[in-house]
Amino acid sequence: MDKQNSPEVERDNVGAGTPSGGPVTAVDQVSFGPNGLVVVVTQDRRSGEVLMQAYANREALARTLAEGRAWYYSRSRSSLWLKGETSGHFQTVREVRLDCDGDAILYLVDQVGAACHEGYRSCFFRRAAGGGWEIDGRHVVDLSPSRFENKVSEDTHPAGFSDPSAFGILAELQELIAGRKREMPEGSYVTSLFNRGLDVILKKVGEEAAEVIIAGKGGSRSELVYELADLWFHCLVLLEEQGIDLREVLAELSSRRR
């Protein structure tokens, strides 16, 4: 989050400020309802697609502004919740906006996988038609790369893929790996690979290549698919370690079409 979106901003003729007389914060300038909540609309910052609508209290909004991750308040559970904490479908908040009345918030996010708990990219996957509602949304493909994460920890981060094409799946998986390298979350298998360095990553690629050979020789279709997925995953980690974009590899493959 940049400085202007920090939870704390300079006092600027926006009211009496905090009881302590300290600086007025961005959170202080929001008109929370009688229940202490404010409506939050969440939008994909790239496509403009509206992903979901939820609520935030003061603490959820403050955490969102401070951390750059989407925090909300669950009315049913009466508790804070971090989007993606259990599903792995995290939202990285790139910008937060306040409406003209000060009583509605907009999160502009980069969404991993599905925003909707039913597996759709957006919670607004139904549209009115013929006096009823018909499904008109993308149900993302969930390939659960969590199996790689939970080799080290139960803190798994499965991710869905909004583009079911082969390139879309690989590109979004590379983006997930790039995010691990940027944030280096504790307990992540990918984090452990980056921490241990290039030689360990290369060793893993070699081990997985050997597993592919063994699976191919063994004649088990499912085992071969599984081991190929392992190999491709670790190759993507290697690409990220070397700063190589997936599109460079795809361009090389494309040049071989004769």
C-alpha positions in Angstrom: 0.0 0.0 0.0 1.3 3.5 -0.8 1.6 6.2 1.8 -1.7 7.9 0.8 -3.6 4.7 1.5 -2.0 4.2 4.9 -4.3 3.9 7.9 -2.9 7.1 9.2 -3.3 10.4 7.3 -2.8 14.0 8.2 -5.6 16.0 9.8 -7.5 17.9 7.1 -10.7 19.6 8.3 -12.6 16.3 8.5 -14.0 16.5 12.0 -13.0 16.4 15.6 -10.4 13.6 15.2 -9.7 10.9 17.7 -10.6 11.1 21.4 -6.9 11.1 22.2 -6.4 14.2 20.1 -4.0 12.3 17.8 -4.0 12.5 14.0 -7.2 11.7 12.2 -6.9 8.3 10.4 -8.5 7.0 7.2 -10.6 4.7 9.4 -11.8 7.6 11.5 -13.2 9.3 8.3 -15.5 6.3 7.5 -19.2 6.5 8.6 -19.7 3.1 10.2 -23.4 2.0 10.7 -25.1 1.6 14.1 -23.8 -2.0 14.1 -20.2 -0.8 13.7 -20.0 -2.1 10.1 -19.5 -0.6 6.7 -20.3 -2.2 3.3 -17.3 -3.3 1.3 -17.5 -3.9 -2.5 -14.6 -5.8 -3.9 -13.5 -5.4 -7.5 -10.9 -6.9 -9.7 -8.5 -4.1 -10.4 -7.5 -5.3 -13.8 -10.8 -6.4 -15.4 -13.2 -4.2 -13.3 -15.3 -7.2 -12.5 -17.2 -6.9 -9.3 -16.2 -9.9 -7.2 -18.1 -9.8 -4.0 -19.8 -7.6 -1.3 -19.1 -8.0 2.4 -18.7 -5.9 5.5 -15.8 -4.5 7.6 -15.6 -3.1 11.0 -12.9 -0.6 12.1 -10.3 -3.3 12.9 -10.9 -5.2 9.6 -10.5 -1.9 7.6 -7.4 -0.9 9.5 -5.8 -4.3 8.9 -6.6 -4.1 5.2 -5.0 -0.7 4.9 -1.9 -1.7 6.9 -1.3 -5.2 5.4 -2.6 -4.9 1.8 -4.7 -8.0 2.3 -8.5 -8.1 2.3 -9.9 -8.3 5.8 -13.7 -8.4 6.5 -16.1 -8.9 9.4 -18.4 -11.9 9.4 -21.8 -11.1 10.8 -22.8 -14.7 11.1 -19.6 -15.6 13.1 -19.2 -12.2 14.8 -15.5 -12.2 14.0 -12.8 -10.9 11.7 -11.9 -13.0 8.6 -9.0 -12.8 6.2 -10.1 -13.6 2.7 -8.3 -16.8 1.6 -7.2 -17.9 5.1 -8.9 -21.3 4.7 -9.5 -21.5 0.9 -6.2 -20.1 -0.3 -8.1 -17.7 -2.6 -6.4 -14.6 -1.3 -7.1 -11.0 -2.3 -4.1 -8.6 -2.5 -5.5 -5.1 -2.0 -3.9 -2.6 -4.3 -6.2 0.4 -3.6 -9.0 1.3 -1.1 -11.6 3.9 -2.0 -14.3 5.6 0.0 -17.6 6.7 -1.5 -19.0 10.2 -1.5 -21.2 9.7 1.6 -18.4 8.0 3.5 -20.4 4.9 4.2 -19.2 2.4 1.6 -15.7 1.1 0.8 -14.3 -0.2 -2.4 -11.4 -2.7 -2.4 -9.5 -2.9 -5.7 -7.7 -6.3 -5.6 -5.7 -8.9 -7.4 -7.7 -12.1 -6.8 -6.3 -15.5 -6.6 -8.8 -18.1 -7.8 -12.4 -17.8 -6.8 -13.9 -14.9 -4.8 -17.1 -16.9 -4.3 -17.3 -19.8 -1.8 -19.2 -21.7 -4.4 -16.1 -21.7 -6.7 -17.1 -18.9 -9.0 -14.7 -16.1 -9.9 -17.4 -13.6 -8.8 -20.2 -14.0 -6.3 -22.4 -12.3 -8.8 -22.6 -15.3 -11.1 -26.4 -15.2 -11.7 -28.4 -12.8 -13.8 -32.1 -12.2 -14.1 -33.6 -14.0 -17.1 -37.1 -15.1 -17.9 -38.6 -14.3 -14.5 -35.9 -16.2 -12.8 -32.1 -16.5 -12.4 -29.6 -18.2 -14.7 -26.0 -18.9 -14.1 -23.8 -16.6 -16.1 -20.4 -16.7 -14.5 -17.1 -18.5 -14.6 -16.6 -21.5 -12.3 -12.9 -21.5 -11.8 -10.8 -24.7 -12.0 -9.3 -25.7 -8.7 -6.2 -27.8 -9.2 -5.1 -27.4 -5.5 -1.4 -26.8 -5.6 -1.8 -27.0 -1.8 -0.4 -30.5 -2.0 3.0 -28.9 -2.6 2.5 -26.5 0.3 1.5 -29.1 2.9 4.7 -31.0 2.5 6.1 -28.7 5.2 3.0 -27.3 7.0 -0.7 -27.7 7.5 -0.9 -24.0 6.6 -2.0 -24.9 3.0 -2.7 -22.4 0.3 -4.8 -24.1 -2.4 -5.6 -21.8 -5.3 -8.2 -21.9 -8.1 -7.5 -20.8 -11.6 -9.7 -18.3 -13.4 -8.5 -19.3 -16.8 -9.0 -23.0 -17.5 -6.7 -22.9 -20.6 -3.3 -24.6 -20.3 -1.5 -21.2 -20.5 -3.9 -19.7 -18.0 -3.3 -22.4 -15.4 0.5 -22.2 -15.8 0.5 -18.4 -15.7 -1.6 -18.2 -12.6 0.5 -20.9 -10.9 3.6 -18.9 -11.7 1.9 -15.8 -10.3 1.2 -17.7 -7.1 4.9 -18.8 -6.9 6.0 -15.3 -7.5 3.8 -14.1 -4.7 5.5 -16.7 -2.4 8.9 -15.3 -3.4 7.8 -11.7 -2.7 6.1 -12.4 0.6 8.1 -15.4 1.8 5.3 -16.7 4.2 6.5 -18.8 7.0 5.7 -22.5 6.7 5.4 -22.5 2.9 7.1 -25.2 0.9 7.9 -22.7 -1.9 9.4 -20.3 0.7 11.6 -23.1 1.9 12.9 -23.8 -1.6 13.7 -20.1 -2.2 15.4 -19.9 1.2 17.6 -22.9 0.5 18.7 -21.5 -2.9 19.3 -22.5 -6.5 21.2 -25.7 -5.9 18.3 -27.2 -3.8 15.8 -26.1 -6.5 17.9 -27.7 -9.2 18.2 -30.9 -7.2 14.4 -31.0 -6.8 13.9 -30.6 -10.5 16.3 -33.5 -11.1 14.6 -35.7 -8.6 11.2 -35.0 -10.1 12.5 -35.7 -13.6 13.7 -39.1 -12.3 10.3 -39.7 -10.8 8.7 -39.0 -14.2 11.0 -41.6 -15.9 10.1 -44.2 -13.2 6.4 -43.5 -13.5 6.6 -43.6 -17.3 8.3 -46.9 -17.2 5.9 -48.3 -14.7 2.9 -47.8 -17.0 0.6 -46.1 -14.5 -1.3 -43.3 -16.2 -2.3 -41.6 -13.0 1.1 -41.8 -11.5 2.7 -40.3 -14.6 0.3 -37.4 -14.6 1.0 -36.8 -10.9 4.8 -36.9 -11.3 4.6 -34.6 -14.4 2.7 -32.1 -12.4 5.4 -32.2 -9.7 8.1 -31.7 -12.3 6.3 -28.8 -14.0 5.6 -27.2 -10.6 9.3 -27.3 -9.7 10.3 -26.0 -13.1 8.1 -23.0 -12.5 9.9 -22.5 -9.2 13.2 -22.6 -11.1 11.9 -20.1 -13.7 11.0 -17.7 -10.9 14.3 -18.2 -9.2 16.1 -17.3 -12.4 13.8 -14.4 -13.3 12.5 -16.0 -16.5 9.0 -15.3 -17.6 6.9 -18.3 -18.6 6.1 -16.6 -21.9 9.7 -17.0 -22.9 9.5 -20.7 -22.7 6.2 -20.8 -24.5 7.7 -18.6 -27.3 10.5 -21.1 -27.6 8.0 -24.0 -27.9 6.0 -22.0 -30.4 9.1 -21.6 -32.6 9.4 -25.4 -32.8 6.0 -25.8 -34.5 7.0 -27.0 -38.0 
